[in-house]
Amino acid sequence: MTRQSSHTALLWIVAVGFFMQALDTTIVNTALPSIARSLGAQPLAMQSIVVAYTLTMALLTPASGWLADRFGTRRVYFVAILVFVVGSLCCASAHSLNQLVVARVLQGIGGSMLLPIGRLAVLRSVTGEAYVSALAVISIAGQVGPILGPTLGGWFVESISWHWIFLINVPIGALGLAAVHRYLPDDAIADSPPFDFVGGGLLSLCMVAFSVALDSPVEEHRAAVAAGLFVISALAALAYIPHARRRRNPLFQLALFREPNFSVGLIGNLVCRIGSSAVPFLLPLLMQLELGYSPLHSGLMMLPAAFAGTVAKGWIAPLVKRYGYDTFLLVNTILVGASIVGFAAFSPGTPLVLEIAILAVFGACNSMQFAAMNSVTLKGLSIRDAGSGNSLFSMVQMLAIGLGVSIGGGLVQVFDGRFGSAALGFKLSFVCVGLITLASALVFRRLDASPRPAQSAAAVR
């Protein structure tokens, strides 16, 4: 096989892994009401299967680079796909909500390594300007997944059963396993530094405690438990600081935060994504439970947002070049937040054209928001800090998705219990998560605008 053919095969393998991970993040949402009925659970209680998946990915993403160095990208990527497929089979076989949550954790273990190790494999095999083109090819798979996910999930639910939203990963994964065994290089590094298990444990404790506190049922006697978990989360984060100062090779260097735009971008990403990540979870539930849409119909309604997001990616470079990251993110964040608030207007009497317009605006602005936030957060890091910074950034992205789902679902339950109306609960929840996104505009005002970028980054969502 020629070198060019080997590179092409590698890109296809990584793209398939990225596609599986991106598809699985979105395909579940339109099937949640059907899964809830099948398992005898409340639809809003299904947020735990989304949070379990994204939180697991957030916890394990930092270890992916070390695993690839220690055991080689071929072995680790093979195991990642295998675990993801086994987890998918367990999801399809679940007979209760608790079983499905455990299966989603197993699926998240495999999914956490697909994208970062795939990127690393490409980086080690493709150099120079070809690397940017290679990342662009991989990013297409990440765009196709969210486009197909909601519609495919709705079609499976109506035509076959919800189990097929997980079983679809089996044939794709089988092809991936065969291709990985044949084409990926065995590139283990014998003298790789030891992994920072203490640092990883502290950050994991911080994220898990914070997420569980937010996901706790809204009951008076649980308030003390939630408060205790928030305290544990804060103490774990604070304990990491002296640990990182003492250790020679900590999980994340504290020097990362000396780059001002990295700190601002990380906080802005977390706040902004909490709001925007609640939308893919809440919208299908609103459409099916309150507007009377079928699963397929609600999946099709997500297409305007997906297509608009794909088209808008081409607008980022000229807009950022003309206005700079600070002005662009300030204005675009306001548009994203306003469009999320606009979802509160969805009702049985809302014109279809208006719904599509709001969805398209959200999809376009949200897509540009992610790409711009990715770029401004990472572009100022040195080559030495880029890998560690990207790993921390990826972890925060996945954490924000889980937090968005927990907060969005929790708000609906709070407002429903307070006012006795699920429809009003959805409306007020969209207003609240939209305001959370708008609040991130205040964070982006602190960006260092000089010097202005010459071009937009090629960051992959």
N, C-alpha and C positions, 0 to 999 in steps of 0.2 A: 504494500500500500504506500502511495506517495505521501509526502509530508502534508501537502495541501488537502488530500483526501482525509488524512488523519485529523487535521484541524476541523474540517467540515463535520466529520462524525462526532467530534468532541462537542462542537457547538450544538448539534442536534440533541445530544444526550443531555447537556445542561439545560437547553431550552425546554425539553420534555419535563425535566424535574421542576423547573420554574413554573411550567404550565400546570402541573399537578398541584403544586402548592398554592398557586394563585386561584386555580379553579376551586379547590377545596375550601378556600377562605370565603368564597361567595356563593357556592352552589347550595350550601346548607340553608341559607336564610329564607328562601322561598318555601322550603319544605318544613319549616318549624311547626306551623299549626298542624300539619298532617302527622308529623312525628309525635307531637304532643297527644293527639287523639289516639294514636296507635299504642302509646305507652301509658295512657291514662294520666297524663300530667297537664298542668296548666300551661298555655302557650308562653306566657311571660317567664315561667320557670325554666324555659329552655335556654335562657341566656347562659346558664352554667356550661352547656356543651360548647358554646363559642368561647367563653372565657377560659375554660380548661385547655382548649387547643392553643389559643394565642398566648396564654401565660406560660405554658410549657415551652413554647417556641422562644419566648423572651428569656426564660431561665437558661436554656441550653445553647442559645446562639453564641455566647462568648466562648464556649468550649470547643466550638467547631474547628476553629483555626488550629488550636493545639492538637486536636485529634488527627487532623489531616497531616500535620507535621510529624506526629509520632507514629502513625500507622500508614500514611500514604493516602492520597485522594481516592485512588481506586477502591481500596478496601472500605474506607469510611463511606464513600458515596454509595457503594454497593449495599452496605448495611443500612444506610439511611433509607434507600428505596425499599429494601426488604421490610424494615420495621414499619414504614409508612403503609405498605400494602397489607401487612399483617394487621395493623391497626384499622385499616379500612374494612377488612373482613370482620374484625371484631365489632366494629360499629354496625355493620349490616346485620350482625347476629344478635345484637343487644335486645333484651326483652324488658328492660326497665331503664329509667332515667339514670340511675346510678351506674348501671353497666355501660350505658352509652358515654357517660362522663369519663369513666376509666378508659374506655376504648379510645376516646378522643385524646386523652393524655398520651397514650401509646402512639397514636397517629402524629401528635405534635412532636414527640421525640424524634421521629424520622423526618418530619417536615422542617424542623429547626435547622437541619444540616443541608437540606437540598440546595437552597440559594447560596449561602455563604461559601460552601465547599465547591459548588459549581463555578462560582466566580473565581475562586482561588485556582481551580484547575485550569480555567481559561487564562488567567494571569500568568501561570507558570509555563503555558504552552504557546501563547500568542503574545508577541511583544510589539513595542513601538505603536505606530498609528493604527495597526491592524487590531490592537486591543479595543480601541474605542468603537470600531466597526463591529467587533465581535460582541461587545456589550449591547450595542444597538439591536443586533439580531436576537439576543437573549431577551431583551426588554419587550420585543414584539409578543413573545409567548406570555409574558406577564400582563400584557394588555388584552390579549385574546381571552385569557382565563376569566377575568371579570365581565367581559362582554357575553360570553357563552354561559357563565355560571348560573345567574338567576333564571334565565329562560330554560336552560337545560334541566335545572332542578325542578321547575314547575312542570315541565313536560314529563319527566320521570314520574313525578307524584301522580299526575293525572292518567298517564298511559300505562304505567307498570306499577311501581310502588316506590316509596321513599328509600327503600334499601339500595336502589340502584344509584343513588347519588354517591354512595361509597363504593359500590361494586365496580363502577366505571374505572376506578383506579387500578383494578387488578390487571386487565390486559395491557394498559399503558405501562404499569410498573413492570410487568413481565418482559416486555420489549426493552425497557430501560435496563433491567438487570443483565440481559444478554448482551446489550451494547456496551455497558460499563465493563463487563468481564473481558470483552474483546478489544476495546479501543482506548480505555483510560490508562494512563501510565502509572507505574508503581514508583512513586516519588517520595517515599518516607525519608525524613531527615533524622539521621542517627543521633546527633547531638542537640536535639531540640530542648529548650529550657523547660524546667518542670512547671506544671500547671499550678496556678494560685488557687488552691482549693479553699483556703480560709477566706480569701477575698470573694470568691464565687459564692461561698456559703452565706457571707454577710449580705451581699447584694440580693441573693435569692430570698433570704429571710425578709429583707426589706420589701421586695416586690410582692411576695406571697402574703405577708401580713397586711399590707396596704390593700391589696386586691380583695382578700377575704373580708376585711373590715367594710369595704364599700359594698360587697355582695351579700352582706348579712341581712336577714329579714328585718323589716322596719317594725320592731317591737320594742316597747319601753324597756323590758328587762334585758334586751340585747345591747342597749346603748353603752353600758359599762364594758361589755366584751369588745365592742367595736372601738371604744376609746382606748382600751388596753392594747389592741392590735395596732392602732395608729402610733401609740407610744413605742411599741416594740419595733415598728418599721423605722421610726425616726432614730432610735438608738442604734439600730443595725447600720443605718446609713452613716451616722456620726462615727461609729466604731471603725468604719472602713478607712477613714481619713488617716488616723495614726498608723493603721496597718499598712496602707499604701506608702507612707513615708518611710517606714522601717524596711519594707521588703525591696529587694533589688529589682525584681521583675514582677510587679503587681499586675493584677488582671487589667486594670486601667490606670495609666499614669495620671497623677494629679496635674502634671504639666499641661494636659489637654485643656484644662479650664483657664489657662493663661491666655489662650487665644479667645478674645472677647466674643467674636461672632459665633464660635462653637458653643459657648455657654448660652448665649442669647438664643441661638438657633435650636439648641436642645430643649430649652424650656418652652420656647414658642411652638416647637413641634409637638411636644407633649400636650400642651393646652389645646392647640388647634385640632389635633387628631382626636382628642377625646370627643369633641363635638361632631366632627365629620364621620367618625367611626360608628357613632350611634345610629346614623341614618340608614345604612344597609341592613341593620337589625330591625329598626322600628318601622321602616316603610312597608316591607312585605306584611308585617303583622297588622298594621293599620289598614292596608288595602284588603286583606283577606278577612279580618275580624270585624271591621267597622264599615268598609265600603262594599263588601260583598263580592270582591273579585275572586276569581278562581286562582289556584296556584300558577297556572300558565299565564293568565292575564297579568297577574302581579309581576311575574318574571319579565314579561314583554315590556311592562311599563318602565323597567329599569334600563332598557336599551337606549333611550335618548341620552341618559346620563353617561353611559359607557361610550357610545359613539362620539358624543360631544367631547368627552375627555381625551379620546384618541386624536381627534382633529386638533384640539387646542394645544397639544404638545408642540406643534409647529410654530405656535405664536410666542412661546416663552423667550426664545433667544432675542428677537427684535425688541420685545417689550422691556426686557431686563437691560438690554444694551442702551436703550433710549432713556429709561427712567431710573435705572439703578435698582438694586435689590430692596433698599429701604422703602422707597416710594411704591414700588410694585407690590411688595408684600403687604404694606399698609392698606392699599386700595383693594387688592385682591382678597385679603382676609375679610374685609368688610362685606364684599360681595358673597363670599362663601357663607359667612354667618347670616347675612340677610336672606339668602336662598334657603337655608335650613329653617329659619323662622317662617319662611313662606310655605313650608310643608304643613304648617298649622292650618292653612286655609283649605286643605284637602277635605272634601266632604262629598256625600252622594250627589249634591247639586253642582259641584265645581265643574266648569267646562273642561273637556278633555284637552283642548288646546292650551289652556292655562297650566294644567298639570304638566304637560309635556314641556312647556316653556320653562317652568321652574326647575324641572329635572335637568334640562339641557344646560341651563345656567349653572346649576350646582355642579354637574359633571365637568363642564369646561373649566370653571374656576377652581374646583377642587383638584383636578389633574395638574393644572399649572401651579397651584399652591404646593403640592407635594414635591414637584420637581424643583421649584425655586427654593423651598425650605431645605431639601436635601443638599442642593448645591451650596447655598450660603453657609450652611453649617459646617461643611467639610472642606471647602475650598481654601481656607486659610491654614490648614494643618500642614506640618512638615511631612516629608516622605517617611520619616521615622515614626511619626505619630498617626499616620493616615490609617494604618490597619487597625490599631487599637481604637481610634476615634470612630471608624466605620462600624466596628463591632458594637461599641456602646450605643451608637446611633440606631443601629438595627434593633437592639434590645429595647430601647425606648419606644421605637415605632410599634413593636408588637405589644408592649405593655399598654400603650395608649389605646390600641384597638380593644383590648380586654376591658380597660377602664371605661371606655366609651359605651360599650355594651352594658356593663354593670350599672353605670350611672343612668343611661337612657332607660333601661328596663326598670330600675329601681324607682325612677321618677314617675313612670306610668303607674306603678303600683301605689305609690304614695298619693298621687292625685286622684286615682280611682277610688282608693279607700276614703279619701277626704271628701270628695264631691259625689261619689256614687255613680260616676259616669266614666266608662273606659274611653269613650270618644273624646271627652274633655281632657282626660288624662294624657292621651296622645298629643293633643294640641298644645297643652301647657308644657309637655316634655320637649317638644320640638322648639318651643320658644326658649326654654332653659338651655338646651344644648347649643342652640344657635347663639345665645348670649355668651356661653363659654367660649365658643369659637371667636366671637367678636372681641372678647377680652384678650385673646392672643395678639391682636393688633397693637395693644399697648406694649406688649413684650417686643414686637418687631420694631417699634419706634426707637429702641435702644441699639439697633444695629449700627456698626461702624460703616458709614457710607463711603469712605475713602480708602484706597482708590476705587473708582467704579470698575466693574468687570468689563473686560473686552469682549467676552462671549459668555453664553449660558453654559452651565455645566452639563455634562452628559449623565448626570446621576440617574440611576434607575430606581423607580419607586419601590 
